[in-house]
Amino acid sequence: MLFINTRPDDRASVLTQALGEAGYQVEALPLLELVAEPFSETLQQLYFALLETQVIVVVSPTAVDIGMRYLQQAGLQLEQLKHIQWVAVGQATAQALAQFKIASVVPEVESSEGMLDLPLLKKQMDLTKIAFWRGLGGRQFMMQQLQQQGVEILNFVLYQRQCPTQSFVIFPEIVRKISLNQPVAVLISSEASWNYWQQLCRQHPCAAEWVYLVLGSRLAQILIKARDQAAQGFNIIQLENLSASEIIQRMSDWQGHV
């Protein structure tokens, strides 16, 4: 079965290798690349505000890399942030923080909903200020939910996300390899990647039997709504995380029921 791995190039190789060993034909089609925002006076002020912040939510390994680089540029040391509780959206982000000797809390479900269910963030009366190290447009839902609880949000926009130019070249080449009504699995890890995927499909329609593996319940609901509105017949498999073992197990379960 064909599997389209849409993870960014720097995070795709482990999954691609595991899928290949499990017998899948894999095509790489990164839907997102991350480009650093320039350091600014706004970021400088936000970094100084960390001295009075209780929690930093870090949404990706890229946010760790850029966030730590800019922390140094702002003239601060990690020693000054010993009071901070760190939250990582997933294990890859937690491992990136561990490189800086930072222990972090990771949700069971690697999504905004999963993080909001953490006891640390779930209606803690003494929680007043949280920083987000994130990309432009990311984690809006989570920030809105916390603001409604009366928490002040420090919004560190460290990078922007875009669809790699090369993917607009690669996608039609992949489409040409797909037979009519062939089952094709596609990994969709965020709303932004779903939007870029739809853009590619509009430019190069393909009558495949799409099977979308999506991260978390909120993203699954977005795809269900899109399916209902467009009267399209595609399959949706909800993932709890983006590990290779989770993805291969869910695919195996689905194939066992079709």
N, C-alpha and C positions, 0 to 999 in steps of 0.2 A: 504493500500500500504506500502511496506517496504521502509524505509528510512535509509541509512547508514550515520551516523553522524561521520565525520572524524576529527572534531575539537579536539585539545589537551584536555586531561582529565580535566584540570583546567578551561576550557572554554566551555565545552560541555553540562553541566547539565541544564542550562537555556533553551537552544535550545531543548534538548531531552524532557524536561518537556512540553514545548509548543507544540512540534510535537505530543506527546502522547495525550495531551488534544484536539488536532485537529483531532485525529482519526488515526494517523499513527503508524505503528509498527516500532520501532526504534532499530537499532543495533549500538552500539558504536564501532568504529574502528579508533582510533587516528592514523593519518598518519605522524604526526610530534611530536617529543619531543625536547625540547630545553635544551642544556647543556652549562653551562657557560664556556667561555674561561678563562684561568688564567690571572690575572693581570700581566702586563709586562711593561718593560721600554718603549716600543712603545706606549702603552696606556697612560703611565705617561706623555710623551711628547705631545700626542694629547690633553690630558686634559688641560695642560697649554696653548695650542694654542686656547682654547675656550675663553680666555680673549680677543682675537681679532677677534672672530667669530660673525657673525650676526644672524645666524639661526641654530637651531638644529632640525633635522627631526628624530622623534622617531617612530619606526615601529611596536612596540608591547608592551604590558604590561611587558613582560619579559625584554625587552630593558630598560624600565623605572627602574625596580627593580635592575638589574645588573648595569646599568649606574649610578644610584644614589649611590649605594654601592661603586662603584669604584671611583666616584667623591670624596667621603670622604677619600678613601684610597690614592688618589692622593694628598691630603692635601688642597683641595679647598672647599669653602663654596658656597652654592647657592646664598648668598648675592653678590658674585663676578660676578654672571651671570645675573644681573638685566637687562642688555642691550640686552639680547638674546630674539629673537622671536622663540617660540616653535611651531612646527608643529607635530600633531599626525595623524597617518595614519587612525585611526578610533575612535569611541566613547569610546571603552574599554580602549584604550591607553590614551585618553584624561582624562578619569576618574582616571587612575593610576597616571597621572601627577598632577591632582587636589588634590590628597592626600598629595602632597608636596606644595600645594598652588600655583601651576603653571597653568596659563591660556594658552590654546593652540588653534591654528587654526586647524580645521578638514575639509577635503574636502567633498563635497557632495557625490562623488563616492570614496569609500575607497580603492583606488588602486594607483599605481604609476602615471597613467595618470591623475587621479583625483587630486593628489597633484600638478602635474606640471601645472594644470589649475588654481591653486590658484593665485590670483593677486600678492601675496607676492613673488611668485617664477617665475612668467611668464615674462621673459625678463625685469627684473628690472635692470636698468643700474648701480645702486649703490650697487648691491649685488655682493660681491666679494668672500666670504668664507662661506661655509655651512658645518656643521658637520652632519654625519649620525650615529645614534645609532642603530645598526642592527645586524643581524645574518650573518654568513658566507654564501656567495652566494646570499643573498637577495638584492633587489632593485638595481641591476646592471643597468637595463634600465634607471631608473630615474637618477642615478649618471652620466651615460654617456651623457644623454641629457643636464644636467646642465654643465658638463665639456665642451660640445660643445658651450655653451653660454659664456665660459670663466670664469666660477666660479670655485674657488679652493675647492676641496672636502677633508674634514677630515673624514677618514674612520675608525670608531670605530667598529671593529668586536668583539662584546661582547659575542656571543654564537654561537654554531653550531647547525644545525638541523639534526635529524636523524629519521628514522622510528623506532618506539618502537619495541623491540624484541617481546613483547607479541602479537603485531598485526599480526606477521607471524604465530602465533598459532591460533588466533581468526579467521582470514580470511577464512581458509578452513572450519571451523565450520559454518560460515555464508553461504558459498557457498552451503553446504549440505542442508540448509533450503530453498534454492531458487528453485522453479519449473521451468521447461523449458519455456523460453520466458516470464517469469513473469516480469512485470515492476518493476524496482528497482531504486529509486532515490539515488544519491551519491553526497555529497557536496565536491566540489573541490575548495579550497580557495587560492591556490598558485601553481606556476609551480613546486615547489619541491614536494608538496603533489601529484600532477598529476603523476610525475615521479615515486614516490613510489607506487602509485595505479597501474600503468602499470606493475611494477615489480611483485606485488602480483598477478595480473591477469595472467601474463605469467606463474607463478608457479602453479596456480590453475585456469585453464580456466573455464568459466561459461557462458552458453548460455542464459543469462538474457536479457531483454530489458532495457538496461541502460539509465537512464535519469540523465545527469550531470548538477548540478547547480554550475555555475562557477562565480567567482568574477571578474567583469570588462571585458572590450572589448578585451584587449590584451590576457588575458588567454582564452577567448572564441575563439579567432583566432587560438591559439595554438591547441586547441582541434579540431577545424574545419579542420585544416591542417592534424592532426593525423587521423581524420576520412576519409579524402579524400585519404591519402596515403595508408591506410590499407583497404580501401573499406569496412569499417565497418559501420553498420547502428545503430547509437545511437543518442539520442536527447540531445540538449544543451539548457539550460535555463540560460541567463545572469542575474546576480544579481548586484545591485548597492551597496549593503552593506550586512553584515552578520547577521543582526538582525533577530530574529525569525519571526517578523511580515512580513518582506520583503520575507523571504524564503517561509512562508506559503501562502502568497498572490500569489507569482509567481507559486507555485505548483498548487494552485487552478485555476489560469488562464490557465495553461497548461492542466490540467485535463478537463477543460471546453471546450477545443478545440480538444480533441482527442476522 
